[in-house]
Amino acid sequence: MTDTLQKTPLHALHVELGGKMVPFAGYDMPVQYPMGIMGEHNQTRTGAGLFDVSHMGQARYEGDEKAIERLITADLEALNPGEQKYTLLLNDKGGIRDDLMVSRPWSGGGLFLVVNAATKEADFAHIEAAVAGKGKLTRLEDRALLALQGPAARDVMERLCADACRMIFMQCGVFELDGAEVFISRSGYTGEDGFEISVPAGDAERIARLLLAQPEVEPIGLGARDSLRLEAGLCLYGHDMDESRTPVEASLIWALARTRRDRGDFPGADVIARQIEEKTCQKRIGLKLAGAPAREGAEIADKDGNIIGIVTSGGFGPTVNGPVAMGYIDRGFLEPGTGVDILVRGKPRPATVVKLPFVPANFYRG
């Protein structure tokens, strides 16, 4: 099985560090290291953790930006050099094909895209077909992607690339790090301050070792990445959102630029406009549970036993010291504090609807 999986440029380093390797999105990836998921989670919340996210898709787009803007929810005219936006790739019914980052790290023009690993081939093919004759999408398959996350990430970067510390949340740029040209954004997937660093594949292991040599930094696997993003109320594509859910249902309407809403020039605009006006049947919410954690697929019931929703992500939240979950629930039960039941192995477990995120974000905004 392992022989059929792709490997990131840091695969040998993961094995050397004692990473427990598992299949993920077609790659052989570390789910945890000897520190364990709980320790890695707490390390990222209190110090700094280094994640290998090189399995994600990186690409550069040059050409007619209107051609690519028609596929997503961001306003590219409002995206200035040195800025990054979270945006959504939609289908014709307003369903979410993927969520991605789009930025302008280069002063000379062009967009930098980072898409999810499991959908990158479909995403890039979709974009290439839509922009044919109008623009060029270049897949950056010769680059790795590292994420340095946690409150101590700033201290680390101050020593190694001080210029990057001048950025605030969702800014980006081209920098030099240990002799390599890197694209750095001040962003991440944990709710903490941090940096995502795109590096040439040939420099990836050297730079990863440099970061790990800093006293604040430990390697972090996919297990803690999942628990960290869950506490931060961040969606995992294919679980908390997919093509069957719109930005309105997924509580991601903030990712649809107001100017684009006004123009209605994005896929599924009529569907989404109707949902905003008439409200949707269900929306994504947070849940705090008593007792055992609930997993994806567990049904949510009202106190009379009627099924009113489904859990899309769930697990133990180390920072909140208890089980947490996200899911979709009928509109009549959206109010925070509403009591519901989650069916765990067929038995009702009491839960409470809460406002997301479970842990306040610590993004650096200046």
C-alpha positions in Angstrom: 0.0 0.0 0.0 2.8 2.4 1.0 4.5 1.9 -2.4 1.4 3.3 -4.2 1.3 6.5 -2.1 3.0 9.7 -3.0 5.6 11.1 -0.7 6.4 14.8 0.1 10.0 16.1 0.1 10.0 15.6 3.9 9.0 12.0 3.9 12.4 10.7 5.0 12.6 13.3 7.8 9.2 12.2 9.1 10.4 8.6 9.3 13.6 9.7 11.0 11.7 11.7 13.6 9.5 8.7 14.4 6.4 9.8 12.6 3.6 7.2 12.5 2.8 7.2 8.8 -0.7 6.8 7.4 -2.4 7.2 4.0 -4.0 10.6 3.5 -5.2 12.2 0.3 -3.0 9.8 -1.7 0.1 10.6 0.3 2.1 8.8 3.0 1.8 11.3 5.9 2.6 11.5 9.6 -0.5 11.3 11.8 1.6 11.8 14.9 5.1 11.7 16.4 6.4 10.2 19.7 5.1 13.3 21.6 1.5 12.0 20.7 -1.5 13.9 19.5 -2.4 15.5 22.8 1.2 16.7 23.4 1.4 18.0 19.8 -1.9 19.9 20.1 -0.8 21.5 23.4 2.6 22.3 21.9 1.0 24.3 19.1 -1.3 26.1 21.4 1.5 27.2 23.8 4.7 27.1 21.8 5.2 26.4 18.1 4.6 23.4 15.9 5.8 22.6 12.4 3.5 20.9 9.9 4.3 19.4 6.5 1.4 20.4 4.2 3.3 19.8 1.0 0.6 17.5 -0.2 -1.6 20.5 -0.9 -1.7 21.9 -4.5 0.3 25.0 -5.3 -0.1 27.0 -8.5 0.6 30.3 -10.2 -2.0 32.0 -12.4 -1.2 34.7 -15.0 -3.5 36.3 -17.5 -7.1 37.5 -17.5 -8.0 37.5 -13.9 -11.7 37.9 -14.6 -11.6 34.5 -16.1 -10.6 32.9 -12.9 -12.6 35.3 -10.7 -15.8 34.0 -12.2 -15.1 30.6 -10.6 -14.5 31.9 -7.0 -16.0 34.2 -4.4 -13.2 36.7 -3.9 -12.9 40.2 -5.4 -9.6 40.0 -7.2 -9.6 43.7 -8.0 -9.6 44.4 -4.2 -6.7 41.9 -3.7 -3.6 44.1 -3.4 0.1 43.0 -3.8 1.1 41.4 -0.5 -2.4 40.3 0.4 -4.1 36.9 0.7 -7.8 35.9 0.7 -9.7 32.8 1.7 -12.1 32.0 -1.1 -14.4 29.3 -2.4 -14.5 27.5 -5.7 -18.2 26.9 -6.5 -20.3 24.7 -8.8 -23.2 26.0 -10.9 -25.7 25.3 -8.0 -23.6 27.3 -5.5 -22.1 24.1 -4.0 -18.6 24.2 -2.7 -16.1 22.5 -5.0 -13.2 23.4 -2.7 -11.9 26.1 -0.4 -8.6 27.7 -1.2 -6.2 30.6 -0.6 -5.5 33.1 -3.3 -2.7 35.7 -2.9 -0.4 38.2 -4.6 3.1 37.5 -3.2 4.8 38.8 -6.3 5.2 42.5 -7.1 5.4 41.7 -10.8 1.9 40.2 -11.0 0.3 36.9 -11.0 -1.8 35.0 -8.4 -0.6 32.3 -6.1 -3.2 29.5 -5.3 -3.1 26.9 -2.6 -5.8 24.2 -2.9 -6.7 21.1 -0.9 -4.7 17.9 -1.5 -7.7 15.6 -2.2 -9.2 17.9 -4.7 -6.2 19.5 -6.4 -6.3 17.5 -9.6 -10.0 18.2 -10.1 -9.5 21.9 -9.1 -6.7 22.5 -11.5 -8.4 20.8 -14.4 -11.6 22.8 -13.7 -9.6 26.1 -13.7 -7.5 25.2 -16.7 -10.6 24.4 -18.7 -12.4 27.7 -17.7 -9.4 30.0 -18.4 -8.3 28.3 -21.7 -7.1 31.0 -24.1 -7.4 33.7 -21.4 -4.8 32.8 -18.8 -2.2 30.2 -17.8 -2.2 28.1 -14.7 1.2 26.7 -13.8 1.3 23.9 -11.3 4.2 24.4 -8.8 5.0 20.8 -8.3 8.6 21.5 -7.4 7.7 23.2 -4.2 7.0 22.1 -0.6 4.7 23.8 1.9 5.5 24.2 5.6 3.2 25.6 8.3 4.8 27.1 11.4 2.0 27.6 13.9 1.6 28.8 17.5 2.2 31.8 19.7 6.0 31.3 19.6 6.1 31.2 15.8 6.7 34.9 15.7 9.8 34.6 17.9 11.2 31.9 15.6 10.6 33.9 12.5 12.0 37.0 14.1 15.4 35.2 14.3 15.3 33.5 10.9 13.4 35.9 8.7 12.6 39.1 10.5 11.1 40.8 7.5 8.2 38.3 7.5 7.3 39.4 11.1 6.3 42.8 9.7 3.3 41.2 8.1 -0.1 40.9 9.8 -2.7 38.2 9.4 -3.5 37.4 5.7 -0.5 39.3 4.3 2.1 37.6 2.2 5.3 38.2 0.3 8.5 36.8 -1.2 11.4 36.5 1.3 14.8 34.9 1.7 15.0 32.1 4.3 18.4 30.4 4.8 19.4 31.3 1.3 16.2 30.1 -0.4 13.6 32.2 -2.1 10.3 31.5 -0.3 6.7 32.7 -0.4 5.4 33.3 3.1 1.9 34.2 4.3 0.9 35.0 7.9 -1.9 32.5 8.1 -2.6 28.9 9.0 -5.2 26.3 10.0 -5.0 26.2 13.8 -6.5 29.5 15.0 -3.1 30.5 16.2 -0.6 33.1 14.9 1.7 31.5 12.3 3.2 31.4 8.9 2.8 29.2 5.8 6.0 28.9 3.9 6.3 27.7 0.3 9.8 26.5 -0.4 11.6 24.9 -3.3 11.4 21.2 -2.9 15.2 20.9 -2.9 15.5 23.3 0.1 12.6 21.8 2.1 14.4 19.4 4.3 17.2 21.8 5.1 14.7 24.6 6.1 12.5 22.1 8.0 15.5 21.0 10.0 16.5 24.7 10.7 13.0 25.4 12.0 12.9 22.2 14.1 16.3 23.2 15.6 14.7 26.2 17.2 13.9 25.5 20.9 10.2 26.5 20.6 9.4 24.1 17.7 8.3 20.5 17.5 7.0 18.4 14.6 3.2 18.1 14.4 1.2 15.5 12.6 -2.2 15.3 11.0 -3.9 14.1 14.2 -3.2 17.4 16.1 -3.8 19.4 12.9 -7.4 18.0 12.9 -8.0 18.7 16.6 -6.6 22.2 16.4 -8.7 23.2 13.4 -11.8 21.7 14.9 -11.4 23.8 18.1 -10.8 26.8 15.8 -14.1 26.1 14.1 -12.4 25.6 10.7 -13.9 23.4 8.0 -12.3 20.3 6.6 -13.2 19.9 2.9 -15.1 16.7 2.2 -16.4 16.6 5.7 -17.8 20.0 6.9 -18.4 21.2 3.3 -18.7 19.7 -0.1 -20.6 20.2 -3.4 -23.9 19.5 -1.6 -23.5 22.5 0.7 -23.4 26.2 -0.2 -21.5 29.0 1.6 -24.7 30.1 3.3 -25.3 26.6 4.7 -21.7 26.2 5.7 -21.7 29.5 7.6 -19.0 30.8 5.2 -21.0 33.7 3.6 -18.2 36.0 4.8 -15.9 34.4 2.2 -18.2 35.8 -0.5 -17.1 39.4 -1.2 -19.8 42.0 -0.9 -19.0 43.4 -4.3 -19.4 39.9 -5.8 -22.8 39.5 -4.0 -23.9 42.8 -5.5 -22.8 41.8 -9.0 -24.1 38.2 -8.8 -21.3 37.1 -11.1 -20.3 33.9 -9.5 -21.5 30.3 -10.0 -24.8 29.6 -8.3 -25.4 33.3 -7.6 -29.2 32.9 -7.9 -29.3 30.0 -5.5 -27.2 31.7 -2.9 -29.1 35.0 -3.2 -32.4 33.1 -2.6 -30.9 31.3 0.4 -29.7 34.6 1.9 -33.2 36.1 1.4 -35.3 33.1 2.4 -32.9 31.4 4.8 -31.7 27.9 4.5 -33.1 24.7 6.0 -29.9 23.9 7.8 -26.6 25.6 8.9 -23.3 24.6 10.2 -23.0 25.0 14.0 -20.8 24.0 16.9 -21.7 21.5 19.6 -20.3 20.7 23.1 -21.1 17.3 24.3 -21.3 15.5 27.6 -19.6 12.1 27.8 -18.1 10.3 24.8 -17.1 12.3 21.7 -19.3 12.1 18.6 -17.8 11.2 15.3 -18.6 12.2 11.7 -21.9 10.8 10.6 -23.6 10.7 14.0 -27.2 11.9 13.8 -28.4 14.9 15.8 -31.9 14.6 17.4 -34.2 17.0 19.3 -35.4 16.1 22.7 -38.4 14.3 21.2 -36.1 12.0 19.2 -36.7 13.6 15.8 -33.6 13.7 13.6 -32.7 17.3 13.0 -29.1 17.2 11.7 -25.8 15.4 11.4 -22.3 15.6 12.8 -19.6 16.4 10.2 -16.5 16.6 12.5 -16.0 15.5 16.1 -13.5 14.6 18.7 -11.9 15.6 22.0 -10.8 19.2 22.3 -7.7 19.3 24.5 -7.8 23.0 25.0 -11.4 23.0 26.0 -10.9 19.7 27.9 -14.0 18.0 26.5 -15.7 16.6 23.4 -16.6 19.1 20.6 -18.2 18.7 17.2 -19.4 20.6 14.2 -22.4 19.7 12.1 -25.5 20.8 10.3 -28.7 21.3 12.1 -32.3 22.5 11.2 -32.9 26.2 11.4 -35.2 26.0 14.4 -32.3 24.8 16.6 -29.5 27.3 15.7 -29.7 29.4 18.9 -26.6 29.0 21.1 -27.6 27.2 24.3 -30.2 24.9 22.6 -30.1 21.4 24.0 -30.1 18.5 21.6 -29.1 14.8 21.6 -26.4 13.2 19.5 -26.9 9.5 18.8 -23.6 7.8 19.7 -23.8 4.1 18.9 -27.5 4.4 18.9 -27.7 6.0 22.4 -28.7 9.7 22.9 -25.9 11.8 24.4 -26.8 15.3 25.6 -25.2 18.2 23.7 -25.5 22.0 23.5 -25.4 24.2 20.4 -22.6 26.7 20.8 -21.2 29.6 18.7 -18.0 28.8 16.8 -15.1 28.8 17.4 -14.6 26.7 20.5 -11.2 28.4 21.1 -10.8 32.2 20.3 -8.5 32.9 17.4 -5.1 34.4 18.1 -4.3 35.7 14.7 -1.8 38.6 14.7 -3.6 41.7 13.3 -1.1 44.3 14.4 
